[in-house]
């Protein structure tokens, strides 16, 4: 486990969210990526990457958290 408390918490969130994957849960109206729900955070800069068919850099996800 990382020594940095943020990194430890971030890794736990990513594990709980199933990793860096785009998915839709049947109870949600939009997609989620790495625990970031598009309907709740439509202006997150990572959606631009995803909309182009690319994976957002990890630092963009970390900056969200």
Secondary structure, 3 states (H helix, E strand, C coil): CCCCHHHHHHHHHHHHCCCCCEECCCCCCCCEECCEECCCCCCCCHHHHHHCCCCCCHHHHHHHC
